[in-house]
Amino acid sequence: IIVPGVRSDLESGEPFRLQIVFLGGRPENAGFYWKLLGQEQFQKMNLSHVARGVYSITLTPDMVAGDFEYYIKATGGDGKTLLFPATAPELNQTVVVMQ
């Protein structure tokens, strides 16, 4: 899994957009898992297929009204699980929303 534009901050009111590239083609199953900091359970969103192994995700400003963390999980055709970041879901990518 390659995420070319990893973001660690976001302006308040700005949507969060992310592009994800899967080398080796389309995964069998892929999801974007996110939660506001302090929450216990992750919410799952399906990725939007753009082209070949490229996918995208957009969280609207009302979805990210505060700091949040996320990870990406995919299952390849061989049944192997891929994660971004590799330490997920114990240590995830964090995004701070600037006021």
Secondary structure, DSSP 8 states (H G I E B T S, - for coil): -B-TT--SEEETT--EEEEEE-TTS--SEEEEEEEETT-SS-EEEE-EEEETTEEEEEE-TTTTSS-EEEEEEEE-TTS-EEEESTTTTTS-EEEEEE-
